[in-house]
Amino acid sequence: MGGGRAKRRRTPKDYRREGRGAPRYNEHHVTPSIRILSIVSLLIAITGCEAAVPTRGHWTGTIEHAGAITQLIVDIDHNAHARVTMQDSGVFDVPATVRENDGNVEGEIVRGSATVRFHGKQHGSTIDGDVRAGDFVAQVHLRRAGESHAPGFVEIETAVPTEGAHLAATLLMPVKVKRPPAIVLIHGSHGPSREDLRGPATIFARNGIAALIYDKRDLGNDQSKPHRYSFQELASDARDAVRLLRQRTDIDPAHIGIFGISEGGWIAPLVAGENPGVAFVIDVSGPAVSYAAVEETMTVAQMHDEHASASDIATAVQLLHQTNDYVRHGGDSAALTRDLQAAAREPWSRNIALPRNAPTPDDIRTDVRWRNLDYDPSRSWSQVRAPVFAAWGSNDQHPVTESVEVMRAAFGRAGNRDVSLHVYPNATHELLVSPRPEKWRWPRLDPHFLDDMLRWTAAHTR
């Protein structure tokens, strides 16, 4: 199988060093453990390459790293297709393939710039091996527990026709529900591929709700590119996705909803406001305040976490204000660049969203951060009359308390009483329960969040 050395993933510091500005706001929340989990979960699915598949079946077991163990389920069908589930971590039915030869099971997954390899050995009804992703190594132990379980849905490849483009899409369609309800999933800023939304889409499809995921405009799969789109353009794409589902005769047009995560929570009210085609809205970790407010709150929280001094925090906030005012009104770009470059030499600046140079006119005109700096989500939410389920983690570095208050006020103005707002204690931006810092643990999805969301969705799609 082969493959060269994996390229190092770009960090916010790389972007500032190159003078291109920090990546989008919620990349700060995609922790190394989350990236590792998403990569590892792709590779753990073990399969063969021939019609007679020695490894076919339903496998259960564990994956272990640094003494921490979590449960693992792998289903391998007679066509040598495999799906992996790590339910505690919110990973469901992730597909992958590797090669089996005379009891040796080995393979490689390339996802963006990351390369992950698996090598294991099958001994009858057991498979033991390890997964490697750079310096990360985890041990896998699996035992056959019967025949492969069907996923309960089929995948239909399609495309969302939008202005000037067709966005590649996949519809996960339940097989046992006639004309099921459906949901369109809207990206956060962390990844442009529809595969980044496969996890929640699979959860919905497993529960009888057709789920449409589609590639985000502009970026392809290159996260190093500037994000040159506006929230209005993303909302237009999501509306087109809803329209695509409404045109299908195998979907219930009266029960089509939208799911927005993180940045998608900014987009969701733009899609649902005064739009009778949207029957319900699910908003996960979406801020209800402006981009500028989110950046300031995150900057202060991150610097507190790193024990920065009060004077350094004040300097960082002042520079954020200075940069934002320059974007709004113009000014002395050379002076702003000098101040930003001086700050970049300070240790406290390494993980906050300060650009290295003053944004150029092209940046201000095209980059998502500057284009949407003062977008006010409360105005959009005050136009939403569809039922809404919204969820946040209390350990999110976004302004959660303020977002809840803003949304409550907006729904009051809209006269929308079918609203369910949840803040889950000790959960992060990804709704993962925070691990103890002194000991590495597998990320764990808050179990109450998943139960609450599915119960609410079932009640609104009957």
C-alpha positions in Angstrom: 0.0 0.0 0.0 2.9 2.3 0.8 2.6 6.1 1.1 5.0 8.8 2.2 5.3 10.8 5.3 2.2 12.8 6.3 2.3 16.5 5.9 2.0 18.5 9.1 -1.4 20.2 9.5 -1.3 24.0 9.3 -2.0 25.8 12.5 -3.3 29.3 13.2 0.3 30.3 13.9 1.3 29.2 10.4 -1.3 31.5 8.9 -0.2 34.5 11.0 3.5 33.9 10.1 2.5 34.0 6.4 0.5 37.2 7.0 -2.8 35.6 5.9 -4.8 35.9 9.1 -5.9 33.1 11.4 -8.2 30.4 10.1 -12.0 30.5 10.8 -13.2 31.0 14.3 -14.2 27.5 15.3 -11.0 25.8 14.2 -9.7 26.8 17.7 -12.1 24.3 19.1 -11.2 21.3 16.9 -8.7 19.9 19.4 -5.9 17.4 18.4 -7.8 14.6 20.0 -10.9 15.3 17.9 -8.8 15.4 14.7 -7.0 12.1 15.7 -10.4 10.5 16.5 -11.9 11.4 13.2 -8.9 10.0 11.3 -8.5 6.9 13.4 -12.2 6.1 13.2 -11.8 6.0 9.4 -9.1 3.4 9.5 -10.3 1.1 12.1 -12.9 -0.3 9.8 -11.3 -3.5 8.5 -12.3 -5.3 5.3 -11.0 -7.6 2.7 -10.7 -7.2 -1.1 -12.2 -10.3 -2.5 -15.7 -11.8 -2.7 -14.8 -14.4 -0.1 -14.1 -12.2 2.8 -12.4 -13.9 5.8 -13.1 -10.9 8.0 -16.8 -10.5 7.2 -19.1 -10.2 10.1 -20.0 -8.0 13.1 -17.0 -7.3 15.2 -16.9 -5.8 18.7 -14.0 -4.8 20.8 -11.9 -1.9 22.0 -9.4 0.7 21.0 -6.8 1.7 23.5 -4.4 4.7 23.8 -2.4 5.9 26.8 -4.2 3.5 29.0 -7.6 4.8 27.9 -10.1 2.4 26.4 -13.3 2.9 24.5 -15.7 0.6 22.7 -15.4 -0.2 19.0 -17.9 -1.9 16.6 -16.9 -2.9 13.0 -19.3 -4.3 10.5 -18.0 -6.0 7.3 -20.3 -7.2 4.6 -19.9 -9.8 1.9 -19.0 -7.0 -0.6 -15.9 -6.2 1.5 -17.4 -2.9 2.7 -16.8 -2.0 6.3 -18.4 0.5 8.7 -17.0 1.6 12.1 -18.9 2.8 15.1 -17.6 4.4 18.3 -20.9 5.3 19.9 -19.5 7.0 23.0 -17.5 9.4 20.8 -20.4 10.1 18.3 -18.8 8.1 15.5 -21.3 6.0 13.5 -21.0 3.8 10.4 -17.9 5.5 9.0 -16.9 3.6 5.8 -13.3 2.4 5.0 -11.4 -0.3 3.2 -8.0 -2.1 3.8 -6.3 -5.2 2.5 -6.4 -8.7 4.0 -3.8 -11.3 3.0 -3.2 -14.7 4.7 -4.4 -13.4 8.1 -2.6 -10.1 7.9 -4.8 -7.1 7.9 -3.2 -3.8 6.8 -4.2 -0.6 5.1 -3.9 3.1 4.7 -6.3 6.0 4.8 -5.4 9.4 3.4 -7.6 12.2 4.6 -6.5 15.6 3.4 -2.8 15.9 4.5 -3.0 13.2 7.1 -2.0 9.6 6.5 -3.0 6.8 8.8 -2.0 3.2 8.7 -3.3 0.0 10.3 -1.6 -3.3 10.7 -3.1 -6.3 12.4 -3.4 -10.0 12.5 -6.5 -12.2 12.4 -6.6 -15.4 14.4 -9.9 -17.0 13.7 -12.5 -15.0 15.4 -10.2 -12.2 16.7 -8.2 -9.4 15.1 -5.4 -7.6 17.0 -3.4 -4.7 15.7 -2.5 -1.1 16.0 -3.4 2.2 14.3 -0.7 4.9 13.7 -1.2 8.5 12.8 2.1 10.4 13.2 3.1 9.9 16.8 -0.3 8.7 17.8 -0.6 4.9 18.3 -3.6 3.0 19.5 -4.2 -0.7 20.0 -7.2 -2.4 18.4 -8.7 -5.7 19.8 -11.8 -7.1 18.0 -13.8 -10.3 18.3 -16.4 -11.6 15.8 -19.9 -11.4 17.3 -22.1 -12.7 14.5 -23.2 -11.6 11.0 -22.7 -8.1 9.8 -25.5 -5.7 10.7 -27.0 -3.7 7.9 -26.9 0.1 8.4 -30.6 0.7 7.8 -30.1 3.2 5.0 -28.7 3.5 1.5 -26.6 6.2 0.0 -27.7 8.1 -3.1 -25.2 10.3 -4.9 -26.7 13.5 -6.2 -25.8 17.2 -6.5 -27.3 20.5 -5.2 -27.7 23.0 -8.1 -26.8 26.4 -6.9 -26.0 29.7 -8.6 -23.0 29.1 -10.8 -22.2 25.6 -9.5 -23.4 22.1 -8.7 -22.3 21.0 -5.2 -21.7 17.2 -4.9 -24.0 15.7 -2.4 -25.0 12.4 -0.7 -28.4 11.5 0.5 -28.6 8.9 3.3 -32.0 7.4 2.8 -33.6 5.0 5.4 -34.7 1.8 3.8 -37.7 0.9 6.1 -39.5 4.2 6.0 -41.8 5.2 3.2 -41.5 8.9 2.3 -39.4 9.7 5.4 -38.9 13.1 6.8 -35.6 14.7 5.9 -32.9 17.1 7.1 -30.3 19.2 5.4 -27.0 19.5 7.2 -25.1 22.8 7.1 -21.3 22.9 7.6 -19.3 24.6 10.4 -16.1 26.4 9.3 -13.9 23.4 10.2 -14.1 21.4 7.0 -15.5 21.8 3.5 -16.2 18.2 2.5 -19.6 16.6 3.0 -17.8 13.8 4.7 -17.2 16.1 7.7 -21.0 15.9 8.3 -21.3 12.1 7.8 -21.4 11.4 11.6 -24.6 13.4 12.4 -26.1 12.5 9.0 -25.7 8.8 9.9 -27.4 9.3 13.3 -30.4 10.8 11.6 -30.6 8.1 8.9 -30.3 5.4 11.5 -33.4 6.9 13.1 -35.6 7.1 10.1 -34.8 10.6 8.8 -33.3 11.1 5.4 -30.1 13.2 5.6 -28.6 15.3 2.9 -24.9 16.3 3.1 -23.1 18.4 0.4 -19.7 19.9 -0.3 -19.2 23.4 0.8 -18.7 26.0 -1.9 -15.4 27.6 -2.8 -12.8 25.5 -0.9 -12.9 22.1 -2.5 -11.0 20.1 0.1 -8.2 22.5 0.7 -8.4 24.1 4.2 -5.3 26.3 3.4 -7.3 28.4 1.0 -8.9 31.7 2.2 -12.6 31.3 3.0 -14.1 33.5 0.3 -17.8 33.3 0.8 -20.5 35.2 2.7 -23.1 33.9 5.1 -25.8 34.9 2.5 -24.2 32.7 -0.1 -24.0 29.7 2.3 -27.6 30.3 3.2 -28.6 30.3 -0.5 -26.8 27.0 -1.0 -28.8 25.5 2.0 -32.1 26.8 0.6 -31.3 25.1 -2.7 -30.6 21.9 -0.8 -34.0 22.1 0.9 -35.6 22.8 -2.5 -33.8 19.7 -3.9 -35.4 17.5 -1.2 -38.8 19.0 -1.7 -38.7 18.0 -5.3 -38.2 14.3 -4.5 -41.3 12.1 -4.5 -39.7 9.7 -2.0 -39.4 12.5 0.7 -42.2 13.9 2.9 -42.1 17.6 1.8 -44.0 18.7 4.9 -41.2 17.5 7.3 -37.9 18.8 5.9 -35.6 20.5 8.5 -32.1 21.9 8.7 -29.2 21.1 11.0 -26.5 23.8 11.5 -23.4 23.2 13.5 -21.1 26.0 14.7 -20.8 28.4 11.8 -23.9 26.6 10.4 -25.7 28.0 13.4 -25.2 31.4 11.9 -26.5 30.2 8.6 -29.6 28.3 9.9 -31.8 31.3 10.8 -31.0 32.9 7.4 -32.4 29.8 5.8 -35.4 29.2 8.1 -36.5 32.8 8.5 -39.9 33.3 6.8 -39.3 30.1 4.8 -42.3 27.7 4.9 -40.2 25.0 3.3 -38.2 24.5 6.5 -40.3 22.5 9.0 -37.8 22.5 11.9 -34.4 23.7 12.9 -31.6 22.1 14.9 -28.8 24.4 16.0 -25.7 22.9 17.6 -23.1 25.3 19.1 -24.2 28.1 16.9 -23.4 31.6 18.2 -26.3 34.1 18.4 -23.9 37.1 18.4 -21.7 38.7 15.8 -18.4 37.3 14.4 -16.6 40.2 16.2 -18.2 39.4 19.5 -17.3 35.7 19.2 -13.6 36.5 18.4 -13.3 38.8 21.4 -14.9 36.3 23.8 -12.7 33.4 22.5 -9.6 35.5 22.7 -10.2 36.4 26.4 -11.1 32.7 27.2 -8.1 31.3 25.5 -5.7 33.8 27.1 -7.2 33.1 30.5 -6.7 29.3 29.9 -3.0 30.0 29.2 -2.7 32.2 32.3 -1.9 35.4 30.4 -1.7 38.6 32.4 -4.5 41.1 32.6 -2.4 43.6 30.7 -1.7 41.2 27.9 -5.4 40.3 27.6 -6.2 44.0 27.4 -3.6 44.5 24.7 -5.0 41.6 22.6 -8.6 42.9 22.9 -7.5 46.4 22.0 -5.8 45.1 18.9 -8.9 43.1 17.9 -10.9 46.3 18.2 -8.3 48.3 16.3 -8.3 45.7 13.5 -12.1 45.5 13.3 -12.4 49.3 13.2 -9.9 49.3 10.4 -12.0 46.8 8.5 -15.2 48.9 9.1 -13.8 52.4 8.4 -10.3 52.2 7.0 -7.3 53.9 8.4 -3.5 53.7 8.6 -2.7 50.2 7.4 1.1 50.6 8.0 0.5 51.5 11.6 -1.9 48.6 12.2 0.6 46.2 10.6 3.4 47.4 12.8 1.2 46.8 15.9 0.1 43.4 14.7 3.6 42.3 13.9 4.8 43.5 17.3 2.0 41.4 19.0 2.9 38.4 16.9 6.3 38.3 18.6 4.7 37.9 22.0 4.1 34.4 23.4 0.5 35.2 24.3 -0.4 35.8 20.6 0.2 32.3 19.3 -3.3 30.9 19.5 -5.6 33.9 19.1 -7.2 35.3 16.0 -5.1 38.3 15.2 -3.8 38.6 11.6 -0.1 39.3 11.0 -0.8 42.2 8.7 -3.6 44.7 8.2 -6.3 43.1 6.0 -6.0 44.1 2.4 -8.9 45.5 0.4 -9.2 42.1 -1.3 -9.3 40.4 2.1 -12.0 42.7 3.4 -14.1 42.2 0.2 -13.8 38.4 0.0 -12.9 36.8 3.3 -15.7 35.3 5.4 -14.5 36.9 8.6 -14.4 40.4 7.4 -17.4 40.2 5.1 -19.6 39.0 8.0 -17.9 40.8 10.9 -21.0 42.5 12.2 -23.7 40.1 11.1 -26.4 40.2 13.8 -28.1 36.7 14.1 -30.8 38.0 16.4 -32.5 39.7 13.5 -32.6 36.4 11.6 -33.8 34.4 14.6 -36.6 36.9 15.2 -38.0 35.8 11.8 -37.9 32.1 12.5 -41.3 30.6 13.3 -40.5 27.0 12.8 -39.8 24.8 15.9 -36.2 25.1 17.1 -33.9 22.8 19.1 -30.6 24.5 20.1 -27.7 23.0 22.1 -24.4 24.3 23.5 -21.7 23.0 25.9 -21.0 25.1 29.1 -17.3 24.7 28.4 -17.5 26.2 24.9 -15.3 29.3 24.6 -18.1 31.0 22.6 -20.4 33.4 24.4 -23.0 30.7 25.3 -24.9 32.5 28.0 -25.3 35.6 25.8 -26.4 33.4 22.9 -29.1 31.8 24.9 -30.4 35.2 26.1 -30.3 36.6 22.6 -32.2 33.7 21.1 -34.9 33.8 23.8 -35.5 37.4 23.2 -35.6 36.9 19.4 -38.1 34.0 19.7 -40.2 36.2 22.0 -40.3 38.9 19.2 -41.2 36.2 16.7 -44.0 34.8 18.9 -42.3 31.4 18.5 -43.0 29.2 21.5 -42.0 25.8 20.1 -38.3 26.3 21.2 -36.1 24.0 23.2 -32.7 25.5 24.4 -30.2 23.3 26.2 -26.8 24.0 27.8 -24.9 20.8 28.7 -22.6 21.0 31.8 -18.9 20.4 31.2 -19.4 19.9 27.5 -17.2 21.5 24.8 -18.0 23.2 21.5 -18.3 19.8 19.9 -20.7 18.7 22.8 -17.9 16.4 24.1 -17.6 15.9 27.8 -14.3 17.6 28.8 -11.7 15.0 29.9 -9.6 15.5 33.0 -6.5 17.5 31.9 -4.0 15.3 33.9 -5.0 12.1 32.1 -5.6 11.5 28.4 -9.1 10.1 27.6 -11.1 9.3 24.5 -13.5 12.2 23.7 -17.0 11.4 24.8 -20.2 12.8 23.3 -22.6 14.1 25.9 -25.2 11.2 26.0 -28.0 13.5 27.1 -27.5 15.7 24.1 -27.9 12.9 21.6 -31.0 11.5 23.4 -32.6 15.0 23.7 -32.0 15.8 20.1 -33.4 12.5 18.7 -36.4 12.6 21.0 -37.2 16.2 20.0 -36.7 15.4 16.3 -39.0 12.4 16.5 -41.7 14.4 18.1 -41.5 17.0 15.3 -41.4 14.6 12.4 -44.2 12.2 13.1 
